[in-house]
């Protein structure tokens, strides 16, 4: 069996309803602050001003804790903060786009 034959991990979230509502607001607040967004085949890459690095890293860490089984999150700092949200499960793409502020 090759990696392409493997079943992707299911799209699941371990947050309570209240915590999910709060997390959704955090993502929604972050969306308009993006300098640029690029849709990828497996997710979204967004860039933000460098002064948002700490809150983005905190949000990414919190998201890894609840959705890390299906969601890959990479945060890098250069002259901007780059946040890349990707998944191997196509069912997660709509969630990623929503998180990144793409309707």
Secondary structure, DSSP 8 states (H G I E B T S, - for coil): --GGGS----------HHHHHHHHHHHHHHHTT-SEEEEETTEEEEEEEGGGHHHHHHHHHHHHHHHTTT-EEEEEESSEEEEEEE-S-GGGHHHHHHHTT--
